[in-house]
Amino acid sequence: MRRTEAEDHGPVRYGPSPPSDGLPVLPELVRVLTEAAGRRPDGEPVGGGTALLDAARGYWERRGVPAGAGRAVAGPGAPALLLALTAAIGGDVLVPRPCAAWWAPYARLLGRPVFHVPTPAECGGVPDPYALLETVRRVRAEGGDPRLLVLSVADDPTATVAPPEVLHEAVEAAAGEGLHLVSDETWRDTLHAPHETVLVGPAEMLPERVTVVGDLAGALLPAGWPAAVARFPATADGDDLHARVLDVLTALGARVAAPVAAAAAYALTEPGPVTARVAAAVRLHACVADALHGVVVAAGGLALPPRAGRHLYVDLEPLRAALAARGVDDAQDLEDHLGARLGMPAPGGHRFGDDLAALRVRLSTGVLLDGTDAQRAECLTAPAPLELPHVQRALALVRSFFDDLRDDARRREPPR
């Protein structure tokens, strides 16, 4: 069965970082981390201490998905938790195409085959149910052992939110094949229009077969302070999985640094300063993402409207002829070209399991806010952030590139 592995073309094992928020660290978080730095010489226990896990349970309780005692663990970032889950569950792994860049490498590190499943037309993050069934049956017919499906309702890289009915069909298909689901909910709290977007997680549909993982870098902590939490099913199998994951984390020595754990516990209790910063950051990135989407679409590119996160997934296939004239023939070329022209990270779709030949790329909004600390802070309070001079300059550079590409594509169109 064909797998997407873009071998011998660029640094294919490079994993692009998650989209940064481009903003100063919240002062209250800095204070909590600094105060904790000298208080905990023994460090945080593997799996998380009482304060951190209680805060995580409170966070889930407020979202209507409670987790009882012994149903949660914390780790130094979602990758560590996914690695432990993959090791504990065993078998082959299924992921959507495209998917977060960090999902597949951890399975391959363990020697586990990874199979990419196409997504439905209206969103990313979840597999098309019919394609999922076909993939599972083909893998088993070839002697494979698919056991784990990783998905995300609020998605990186596509910035979409899966409609509940689409997710339900995928969850039903996975359950019918006996798969365990890991729901990556890192971007859950970054919905651009939270009052207009319905987000239902797979654990709310099939609680006995879903483990939820959330990296706090999505909305609550800086990316450089690695911390993540996981919630396990309230079943005997969930208890067993919880124990095996703790075994793996213990073997790896994968624990959250004590100062980071203190900051994570504070953030998960969602005090006023944290909720205000999250809301302001989401509004800001939604505004910039909408502007970036408009630039891409006006130039003839394709992109689903961004609904969550700090990024946009762009398909430039309609502009292939103009890009080919610039020496761009695949996603690696596109990544290199955009990086050189725009001076910003623009990882190609092959980093996310997409076809190398496809001209797809993830663009991030955080880099468009780059400036001095004062300029970045001003973005949060400005009534019209797109009118700030440093943001205007960054968007103008992107617009100029795509406008030139559009004009070049039009010149190459055959006369009518």
ZIFEN-V235512 format. One record per residue. RES is the residue in three letters. BURIAL is + if it has 9 or more other ideal C-beta (glycine too) atoms within 8 Angstrom, else -. Layout:
BEGIN
res=RES burial=BURIAL
res=RES burial=BURIAL
END
This chain:
BEGIN
res=MET burial=-
res=ARG burial=-
res=ARG burial=-
res=THR burial=+
res=GLU burial=-
res=ALA burial=+
res=GLU burial=-
res=ASP burial=-
res=HIS burial=+
res=GLY burial=-
res=PRO burial=-
res=VAL burial=+
res=ARG burial=-
res=TYR burial=-
res=GLY burial=-
res=PRO burial=+
res=SER burial=-
res=PRO burial=+
res=PRO burial=+
res=SER burial=+
res=ASP burial=-
res=GLY burial=+
res=LEU burial=+
res=PRO burial=-
res=VAL burial=-
res=LEU burial=+
res=PRO burial=-
res=GLU burial=+
res=LEU burial=+
res=VAL burial=+
res=ARG burial=-
res=VAL burial=+
res=LEU burial=+
res=THR burial=-
res=GLU burial=+
res=ALA burial=+
res=ALA burial=-
res=GLY burial=-
res=ARG burial=-
res=ARG burial=+
res=PRO burial=-
res=ASP burial=-
res=GLY burial=-
res=GLU burial=+
res=PRO burial=-
res=VAL burial=+
res=GLY burial=+
res=GLY burial=+
res=GLY burial=-
res=THR burial=-
res=ALA burial=+
res=LEU burial=+
res=LEU burial=+
res=ASP burial=+
res=ALA burial=+
res=ALA burial=+
res=ARG burial=+
res=GLY burial=+
res=TYR burial=+
res=TRP burial=+
res=GLU burial=+
res=ARG burial=-
res=ARG burial=-
res=GLY burial=-
res=VAL burial=+
res=PRO burial=-
res=ALA burial=+
res=GLY burial=-
res=ALA burial=-
res=GLY burial=-
res=ARG burial=+
res=ALA burial=+
res=VAL burial=+
res=ALA burial=+
res=GLY burial=+
res=PRO burial=+
res=GLY burial=+
res=ALA burial=+
res=PRO burial=-
res=ALA burial=+
res=LEU burial=+
res=LEU burial=+
res=LEU burial=+
res=ALA burial=+
res=LEU burial=+
res=THR burial=+
res=ALA burial=+
res=ALA burial=+
res=ILE burial=+
res=GLY burial=-
res=GLY burial=+
res=ASP burial=+
res=VAL burial=+
res=LEU burial=+
res=VAL burial=+
res=PRO burial=+
res=ARG burial=+
res=PRO burial=+
res=CYS burial=+
res=ALA burial=+
res=ALA burial=+
res=TRP burial=+
res=TRP burial=+
res=ALA burial=+
res=PRO burial=+
res=TYR burial=+
res=ALA burial=+
res=ARG burial=+
res=LEU burial=-
res=LEU burial=+
res=GLY burial=-
res=ARG burial=+
res=PRO burial=+
res=VAL burial=+
res=PHE burial=+
res=HIS burial=+
res=VAL burial=+
res=PRO burial=-
res=THR burial=+
res=PRO burial=-
res=ALA burial=-
res=GLU burial=-
res=CYS burial=+
res=GLY burial=+
res=GLY burial=+
res=VAL burial=+
res=PRO burial=+
res=ASP burial=+
res=PRO burial=+
res=TYR burial=-
res=ALA burial=+
res=LEU burial=+
res=LEU burial=+
res=GLU burial=-
res=THR burial=+
res=VAL burial=+
res=ARG burial=-
res=ARG burial=+
res=VAL burial=+
res=ARG burial=+
res=ALA burial=-
res=GLU burial=-
res=GLY burial=-
res=GLY burial=+
res=ASP burial=-
res=PRO burial=+
res=ARG burial=+
res=LEU burial=+
res=LEU burial=+
res=VAL burial=+
res=LEU burial=+
res=SER burial=+
res=VAL burial=+
res=ALA burial=+
res=ASP burial=+
res=ASP burial=+
res=PRO burial=+
res=THR burial=+
res=ALA burial=+
res=THR burial=+
res=VAL burial=+
res=ALA burial=+
res=PRO burial=+
res=PRO burial=-
res=GLU burial=-
res=VAL burial=+
res=LEU burial=+
res=HIS burial=+
res=GLU burial=+
res=ALA burial=+
res=VAL burial=+
res=GLU burial=+
res=ALA burial=+
res=ALA burial=+
res=ALA burial=+
res=GLY burial=-
res=GLU burial=+
res=GLY burial=-
res=LEU burial=+
res=HIS burial=+
res=LEU burial=+
res=VAL burial=+
res=SER burial=+
res=ASP burial=+
res=GLU burial=+
res=THR burial=+
res=TRP burial=+
res=ARG burial=+
res=ASP burial=+
res=THR burial=+
res=LEU burial=+
res=HIS burial=+
res=ALA burial=-
res=PRO burial=-
res=HIS burial=-
res=GLU burial=-
res=THR burial=+
res=VAL burial=-
res=LEU burial=+
res=VAL burial=-
res=GLY burial=+
res=PRO burial=+
res=ALA burial=+
res=GLU burial=-
res=MET burial=+
res=LEU burial=+
res=PRO burial=+
res=GLU burial=+
res=ARG burial=+
res=VAL burial=+
res=THR burial=+
res=VAL burial=+
res=VAL burial=+
res=GLY burial=+
res=ASP burial=+
res=LEU burial=+
res=ALA burial=+
res=GLY burial=+
res=ALA burial=+
res=LEU burial=+
res=LEU burial=+
res=PRO burial=-
res=ALA burial=+
res=GLY burial=-
res=TRP burial=+
res=PRO burial=+
res=ALA burial=+
res=ALA burial=+
res=VAL burial=+
res=ALA burial=+
res=ARG burial=+
res=PHE burial=+
res=PRO burial=+
res=ALA burial=+
res=THR burial=-
res=ALA burial=-
res=ASP burial=-
res=GLY burial=+
res=ASP burial=+
res=ASP burial=-
res=LEU burial=+
res=HIS burial=+
res=ALA burial=-
res=ARG burial=+
res=VAL burial=+
res=LEU burial=+
res=ASP burial=+
res=VAL burial=+
res=LEU burial=+
res=THR burial=+
res=ALA burial=-
res=LEU burial=+
res=GLY burial=-
res=ALA burial=+
res=ARG burial=+
res=VAL burial=+
res=ALA burial=+
res=ALA burial=+
res=PRO burial=+
res=VAL burial=+
res=ALA burial=+
res=ALA burial=+
res=ALA burial=+
res=ALA burial=+
res=ALA burial=+
res=TYR burial=+
res=ALA burial=+
res=LEU burial=+
res=THR burial=+
res=GLU burial=-
res=PRO burial=-
res=GLY burial=-
res=PRO burial=+
res=VAL burial=+
res=THR burial=+
res=ALA burial=-
res=ARG burial=+
res=VAL burial=+
res=ALA burial=-
res=ALA burial=+
res=ALA burial=+
res=VAL burial=+
res=ARG burial=-
res=LEU burial=+
res=HIS burial=+
res=ALA burial=+
res=CYS burial=+
res=VAL burial=+
res=ALA burial=+
res=ASP burial=+
res=ALA burial=+
res=LEU burial=+
res=HIS burial=+
res=GLY burial=-
res=VAL burial=+
res=VAL burial=+
res=VAL burial=+
res=ALA burial=+
res=ALA burial=+
res=GLY burial=+
res=GLY burial=+
res=LEU burial=+
res=ALA burial=+
res=LEU burial=+
res=PRO burial=-
res=PRO burial=+
res=ARG burial=+
res=ALA burial=+
res=GLY burial=+
res=ARG burial=+
res=HIS burial=+
res=LEU burial=+
res=TYR burial=+
res=VAL burial=+
res=ASP burial=+
res=LEU burial=+
res=GLU burial=-
res=PRO burial=+
res=LEU burial=+
res=ARG burial=+
res=ALA burial=-
res=ALA burial=+
res=LEU burial=+
res=ALA burial=+
res=ALA burial=-
res=ARG burial=-
res=GLY burial=-
res=VAL burial=+
res=ASP burial=-
res=ASP burial=+
res=ALA burial=+
res=GLN burial=+
res=ASP burial=+
res=LEU burial=+
res=GLU burial=+
res=ASP burial=+
res=HIS burial=+
res=LEU burial=+
res=GLY burial=+
res=ALA burial=-
res=ARG burial=-
res=LEU burial=+
res=GLY burial=-
res=MET burial=+
res=PRO burial=-
res=ALA burial=+
res=PRO burial=+
res=GLY burial=+
res=GLY burial=+
res=HIS burial=+
res=ARG burial=+
res=PHE burial=+
res=GLY burial=+
res=ASP burial=+
res=ASP burial=-
res=LEU burial=+
res=ALA burial=-
res=ALA burial=+
res=LEU burial=+
res=ARG burial=+
res=VAL burial=+
res=ARG burial=+
res=LEU burial=+
res=SER burial=+
res=THR burial=+
res=GLY burial=+
res=VAL burial=+
res=LEU burial=+
res=LEU burial=+
res=ASP burial=+
res=GLY burial=-
res=THR burial=-
res=ASP burial=-
res=ALA burial=-
res=GLN burial=+
res=ARG burial=+
res=ALA burial=+
res=GLU burial=+
res=CYS burial=+
res=LEU burial=+
res=THR burial=-
res=ALA burial=+
res=PRO burial=-
res=ALA burial=-
res=PRO burial=+
res=LEU burial=+
res=GLU burial=-
res=LEU burial=+
res=PRO burial=-
res=HIS burial=+
res=VAL burial=+
res=GLN burial=+
res=ARG burial=-
res=ALA burial=+
res=LEU burial=+
res=ALA burial=-
res=LEU burial=+
res=VAL burial=+
res=ARG burial=+
res=SER burial=-
res=PHE burial=+
res=PHE burial=+
res=ASP burial=+
res=ASP burial=-
res=LEU burial=+
res=ARG burial=+
res=ASP burial=-
res=ASP burial=+
res=ALA burial=+
res=ARG burial=-
res=ARG burial=-
res=ARG burial=-
res=GLU burial=-
res=PRO burial=-
res=PRO burial=-
res=ARG burial=-
END
